[in-house]
């Protein structure tokens, strides 16, 4: 079932002060011998954030309330800029067309999903990227950069890259991009104490990543 999603970003001035990151769920059972049995309940991580620390003024608070109301609380998803993890490479580097694997040509397939791989030789984790930033996607085939809207188009609502001609069999496709995290509010209420806020109290603005 297609869930409601607005292609709009949470207020950047507030998002830059958010805290949070990836969450995993692992069952750990300690056996009678003292040994552990561990089992991953989730195949993918899920990011959680709290943007309350980014609220620095009543104007910020007003913007958050308006954004919350328009999304109808937990009902509708939206984009969030994660300053720590927002690009195909390090956050301080400009995305390059060779940053991440995109796929291997077979002479027929045209559509490829953007992904980001974390880690190296031991157990790399590959994360689908669904919300690239418009005009940021760069693609290369065998190290040669392709031309946007001539050689390929990128769907910024799904993270799918469509090549306009099938890449030759065995050709290596790579990509670079900036991206947002698809999230929703993780509450249907904002509990704000205005008297305490003036004294420095921080409201809770919890958000959770939408994982397809």
Secondary structure, 3 states (H helix, E strand, C coil): CCCCEEEEECCHHHHCCCEEEEECCEEEEECCCCCEEEEECCCCCEEEEEHHHHCCCHHHHHHHHHHHHHHCHHHCEEEECCCCCCECCCCCCCCCCCCEEEEECCCCCCEEECEEEECCCCCCEEEECCCECCCCCEEEECCEECCECCCEEECCCCCEEEECCCCCCCCEEEEECEECEEEEECCCCCCCCHHHHHCCCCCCCEEEECCC
